[in-house]
């Protein structure tokens, strides 16, 4: 059904995207005949999400800054620029890979657009590799919010561009 977000089995090659990832999940939304490429799908997810997600990100940035963790927009310039706080690492019309490496964990989001012109779908896969106790603790703390946030963000892809 168009616009319905559901959890699916991840189909990305985790070893190629983020070798050693300890956490991988994926969500998919059917978008029908919408002409959306991977960048547009990621932009709709990240930049046009609900305000409560923006508030969570601001809170996260406040809470992690004393630990020396990266906050929105920090770090080396990305080859494909930024979409929200996510540096774009690689991109084709069908796949965009964004993410960053930090002292506590490395994170990637893969946005894939597939299907026929009349029956398109977007899949968002999250991969995380932790480095230490702080990374494992951080991942444990955000997991209750992760699925809710991703589902809500992906619901924006099927909506007309704003």
Secondary structure, DSSP 8 states (H G I E B T S, - for coil): -BT-EEEE---S-HHHHHTT-SEEEEEEEEEET----HHHHHHHHHHS--HHHHHHHHHHHHHHHTTT---TT-SS--TT-EETTEEEEEE-SSEEEEEEE-SSEEEEEEEEEEEETTEEEEEEEEEEEE-SHHHHHHHHHHHHHHHHHHHHHHTTTTS---
